[in-house]
Amino acid sequence: IADASVIADQNRWRDLMREHASLEPIIEAVEVLRHAVEEKNEAQELAYESDAEIRELARMQLEEAEETIAAQEDKIQRLLLPKDPNDDKNVMLEIRAGVGGEEAALFAGDLLRMYTRYAERTGWKSEILTLQDTGIGGVKEAVLQINGRGAYSRLKFESGIHRVQRVPATESGGRIHTSAATVAVLPEAEDVQIEIRQSDLRIDTYRSGGAGGQHVNKTESAIRITHIPTGIVVACQNERSQIQNRETAMRMLKSRLYDYYASQQNDAYTQNRKTQVGSGDRSERIRTYNFPQSRVTDHRINVTMYQLELFMDGEIQQMLDQLMVADEAARLAQSLE
């Protein structure tokens, strides 16, 4: 077992490396700004030369320097915006079927595949921690862990109600049905952040359900953990052994508790969860996926994109970029008030 002081030093070193990485873009921008200011001063001095050609070169240099200065000042201002401390963390992404019956479950399965494919395209590692399927391709509930640098910073805006409009395969009349699924994106909690007392836990075992052969029917390997003080419940049945399921369930519980306590500090837990998960009703949505028209619309930024098939195959970066730009613009405007 590693010495506590060694672990503390390793954590400190990791934190310093992260801080250094976050400061590098600011330092580079300041250097570019400093050089542009020097160019501007030099151009202003040359603007009074008697030689007309030198004055013209000075004018062009002055314009270029002023453009660079304006761009770098804006860049530095954005870089100095307060950063979400969770941005660099891995995520626990929860998906649940909402209103719409089996069609909602099928859509939840589509979302699970979309985020899994996005992780693959980005070079991140993804793992399904828990999955409750319907047996015919639908998903009642799933928890997907995604490990990658900046995962939370990119995916945190996916929290909310996702609405789908399409004609189900079983619909003979060609009518468009509307259903929904909920997504919640939680930063993965590090061991040092959450302290859980065993006396606060109720741990139940039960037989796994669904596919898996005889193993799942003969042993009580599935785990359900209830955190008594908060009432938060997590369950895992995907691993073959009870020990593995317990370890996975504890990771999920830590992330849920981290989100809970972090939100409590802001006295906004209830509203935060409502914002992330909502009730699953069709009217509460952040995004609509319209299959007949092959378009996806994000209602928060009023952006519509087409080629829905590619979007559902994980090509969602363009939408994520626009969400991040909109958030940055909103925070910048707030800082200038």
C-alpha positions in Angstrom: 0.0 0.0 0.0 1.4 3.4 -1.0 2.3 5.8 1.8 -0.2 8.6 2.3 2.4 11.3 1.9 3.6 9.8 -1.4 0.0 9.8 -2.7 -0.4 13.4 -1.5 2.8 14.4 -3.3 1.6 12.6 -6.5 -1.8 14.4 -6.3 0.0 17.8 -5.7 2.3 17.2 -8.7 -0.7 16.2 -10.9 -2.6 19.4 -9.8 0.5 21.6 -10.6 0.9 20.0 -14.0 -2.8 20.7 -14.7 -2.4 24.3 -13.5 0.7 24.7 -15.7 -1.1 23.4 -18.7 -4.0 25.8 -18.1 -1.6 28.8 -17.8 0.4 28.1 -21.0 -2.3 29.5 -23.5 -2.5 32.7 -21.4 1.3 33.1 -21.3 1.5 32.6 -25.1 -1.3 35.1 -25.7 0.4 37.7 -23.5 3.6 37.2 -25.4 1.9 37.7 -28.8 0.2 40.8 -27.3 3.5 42.2 -26.0 5.1 41.8 -29.5 2.2 43.4 -31.2 2.4 46.4 -28.9 6.1 46.8 -29.7 5.2 46.6 -33.5 2.6 49.3 -33.0 5.0 51.7 -31.2 7.6 51.2 -33.9 5.0 51.9 -36.6 3.9 55.0 -34.9 7.5 56.3 -34.8 8.0 55.5 -38.5 4.7 57.3 -39.4 6.5 60.6 -39.3 9.3 59.7 -41.7 9.8 61.9 -44.7 10.0 58.9 -47.1 6.5 58.2 -48.4 7.2 54.5 -49.0 8.3 54.1 -45.3 5.2 55.9 -44.1 3.0 53.6 -46.1 4.7 50.5 -44.7 4.3 52.0 -41.2 0.6 52.5 -41.8 0.2 48.9 -42.9 2.2 47.7 -39.9 0.1 49.8 -37.6 -3.2 48.4 -38.9 -1.9 44.9 -38.6 -0.6 45.5 -35.1 -3.9 47.0 -33.9 -5.8 44.1 -35.3 -3.5 41.7 -33.5 -3.8 43.6 -30.2 -7.6 43.7 -30.3 -7.7 39.9 -31.1 -5.2 39.0 -28.3 -6.9 41.2 -25.7 -10.2 39.5 -26.5 -8.5 36.1 -26.3 -6.9 36.9 -23.0 -10.1 38.1 -21.6 -11.8 34.8 -22.5 -8.9 32.8 -21.2 -9.1 34.6 -17.8 -12.8 33.7 -17.4 -13.3 31.5 -14.3 -12.9 27.9 -15.3 -15.2 25.1 -14.1 -13.0 23.0 -11.8 -14.7 19.9 -13.2 -13.9 20.6 -16.9 -10.9 18.3 -17.1 -12.6 15.4 -15.4 -14.0 12.1 -16.8 -17.8 11.8 -16.8 -20.6 9.5 -15.8 -23.3 10.0 -18.4 -26.7 8.7 -17.4 -29.4 8.0 -20.0 -33.0 7.2 -19.1 -36.0 6.6 -21.3 -38.7 9.2 -20.7 -42.2 9.6 -22.0 -43.1 7.5 -25.0 -43.0 3.8 -24.0 -40.9 1.5 -26.1 -40.2 4.2 -28.7 -38.6 6.3 -25.9 -36.5 3.3 -24.9 -35.3 2.8 -28.5 -34.3 6.4 -28.6 -32.4 6.1 -25.3 -30.5 3.3 -27.0 -29.8 5.5 -29.9 -28.4 8.2 -27.6 -26.2 5.6 -25.8 -24.8 4.6 -29.2 -24.3 8.2 -30.2 -22.3 9.1 -27.2 -20.3 5.9 -27.4 -19.5 6.6 -31.1 -18.5 10.2 -30.2 -16.1 8.9 -27.5 -14.6 6.6 -30.1 -14.2 9.4 -32.7 -12.6 11.6 -30.1 -10.1 8.9 -29.0 -11.7 8.6 -25.5 -12.4 5.4 -23.7 -16.0 4.5 -22.9 -17.5 1.8 -20.7 -21.1 0.9 -20.0 -21.3 0.6 -16.2 -24.9 -0.4 -16.0 -27.6 -1.2 -18.6 -31.2 -2.1 -18.3 -32.5 -3.0 -21.7 -35.9 -3.9 -23.0 -34.8 -7.0 -24.8 -35.7 -5.6 -28.3 -33.0 -2.9 -28.7 -34.4 -0.4 -26.3 -32.8 1.0 -23.1 -34.7 1.8 -20.0 -31.6 3.1 -18.2 -27.9 3.2 -18.8 -24.8 4.7 -17.2 -21.8 5.3 -19.5 -18.4 6.2 -18.2 -16.3 8.3 -20.6 -12.6 8.8 -19.8 -10.8 11.5 -21.7 -9.1 14.9 -21.3 -11.7 17.6 -21.1 -14.6 15.1 -21.3 -16.8 17.1 -18.9 -16.0 20.4 -20.5 -17.4 19.2 -23.8 -20.3 17.0 -22.6 -21.7 18.9 -19.7 -24.2 20.8 -21.9 -25.8 17.5 -22.9 -27.7 17.3 -19.6 -31.4 17.7 -20.1 -34.4 16.4 -22.1 -33.8 15.1 -25.6 -36.9 14.8 -27.7 -37.3 12.6 -30.8 -39.9 12.9 -33.6 -40.1 9.9 -36.0 -42.3 7.2 -37.4 -41.9 4.0 -35.4 -41.3 0.8 -37.3 -44.5 -0.6 -35.9 -46.6 2.4 -37.1 -48.6 1.3 -40.2 -50.2 4.6 -40.7 -47.0 6.6 -41.1 -47.8 8.9 -38.2 -45.0 10.7 -36.5 -44.6 9.9 -32.8 -42.9 12.1 -30.2 -41.0 10.6 -27.3 -38.2 11.7 -25.0 -35.1 10.5 -23.1 -33.2 12.2 -20.3 -29.5 12.7 -20.1 -27.5 13.7 -17.0 -23.7 14.4 -17.2 -21.8 14.1 -13.9 -18.1 14.7 -13.3 -16.4 11.6 -12.0 -15.5 12.1 -8.4 -11.9 11.4 -7.3 -11.3 9.3 -4.2 -9.9 12.2 -2.2 -13.1 14.3 -2.7 -15.8 12.1 -1.3 -15.7 10.4 2.1 -18.4 7.7 2.5 -19.0 6.0 5.8 -20.0 2.3 5.7 -22.6 3.0 8.3 -24.4 5.3 5.8 -24.8 2.5 3.2 -27.3 -0.2 2.7 -26.0 -2.8 0.3 -28.4 -5.3 -1.3 -27.6 -8.2 -3.6 -29.9 -9.8 -6.1 -29.8 -11.9 -9.2 -28.9 -10.2 -12.5 -31.5 -10.0 -15.1 -31.4 -10.1 -18.9 -28.9 -11.8 -21.2 -25.9 -13.5 -19.7 -26.4 -17.2 -19.8 -26.9 -19.4 -16.7 -24.5 -17.4 -14.6 -26.8 -14.5 -14.1 -29.7 -16.8 -13.0 -27.8 -18.8 -10.4 -25.8 -16.2 -8.4 -26.7 -13.0 -6.7 -23.9 -11.0 -8.3 -25.9 -7.7 -8.9 -25.4 -4.9 -6.3 -27.7 -2.1 -5.2 -26.3 0.5 -2.9 -28.4 3.0 -1.0 -26.8 6.1 0.6 -29.1 6.5 3.5 -28.5 10.2 4.4 -29.3 11.4 0.8 -31.5 8.6 -0.5 -29.3 8.2 -3.6 -29.5 4.7 -5.0 -27.1 3.1 -7.6 -27.1 -0.4 -9.0 -24.8 -2.4 -11.1 -25.3 -5.9 -12.6 -23.1 -5.8 -15.7 -20.0 -7.4 -14.2 -19.7 -11.1 -13.6 -18.7 -11.0 -10.0 -20.2 -9.3 -7.0 -16.9 -7.7 -6.1 -16.7 -6.1 -9.6 -20.3 -4.9 -9.4 -19.7 -3.4 -6.0 -16.6 -1.5 -7.1 -18.4 -0.1 -10.1 -21.5 0.9 -8.1 -19.3 2.7 -5.6 -17.7 4.7 -8.4 -21.2 5.7 -9.6 -22.2 6.6 -6.0 -19.2 8.8 -5.5 -20.0 10.8 -8.7 -23.6 11.1 -7.6 -22.6 12.3 -4.1 -20.0 14.7 -5.5 -22.7 16.3 -7.7 -25.1 16.4 -4.8 -22.8 18.0 -2.3 -21.3 20.4 -4.8 -24.7 21.6 -5.7 -25.8 21.8 -2.1 -22.9 24.3 -1.5 -24.6 26.6 -4.0 -27.9 26.0 -2.3 -29.3 24.9 -5.7 -29.3 21.1 -5.8 -33.0 20.7 -6.5 -32.9 23.2 -9.3 -29.7 21.8 -10.7 -31.1 18.3 -10.9 -34.3 19.6 -12.4 -32.3 21.5 -15.0 -30.2 18.4 -15.8 -32.9 15.7 -15.7 -36.3 17.3 -15.6 -39.4 15.1 -15.4 -38.9 13.4 -18.8 -42.0 15.1 -20.2 -42.0 15.9 -23.9 -42.4 19.7 -23.3 -39.2 20.0 -21.3 -36.5 19.7 -23.9 -33.1 21.1 -24.8 -32.9 19.4 -28.2 -35.2 17.9 -30.8 -34.2 15.1 -33.2 -36.6 15.2 -36.2 -36.0 12.1 -38.3 -38.5 12.8 -41.2 -36.7 16.1 -41.9 -33.2 14.7 -40.9 -32.5 17.7 -38.6 -31.5 18.3 -35.0 -32.3 21.5 -33.2 -30.8 22.7 -30.0 -33.4 25.0 -28.4 -31.0 26.8 -26.0 -28.9 28.4 -28.7 -31.5 28.1 -31.5 -29.2 26.2 -33.8 -30.4 23.6 -36.4 -28.2 21.1 -38.1 -29.0 18.6 -40.8 -27.6 15.2 -41.7 -29.2 13.6 -38.6 -27.9 10.2 -39.5 -24.3 11.4 -39.1 -25.2 13.2 -35.9 -26.6 10.0 -34.4 -23.4 8.2 -35.5 -21.4 10.5 -33.1 -20.6 13.5 -35.3 -21.8 16.0 -32.6 -18.6 18.1 -32.2 -19.9 21.0 -34.2 -23.0 21.3 -32.0 -20.9 21.0 -28.8 -18.5 23.7 -30.1 -21.5 26.1 -30.6 -22.8 25.3 -27.1 -19.3 26.1 -25.6 -19.0 29.3 -27.6 -22.5 30.4 -26.4 -21.6 29.6 -22.8 -18.3 31.5 -23.1 -20.1 34.5 -24.6 -22.7 34.6 -21.9 -20.0 34.4 -19.1 -17.9 37.1 -20.8 -21.0 39.4 -21.0 -21.7 38.7 -17.3 -18.1 39.5 -16.3 -18.3 42.9 -18.1 -21.5 44.0 -16.4 
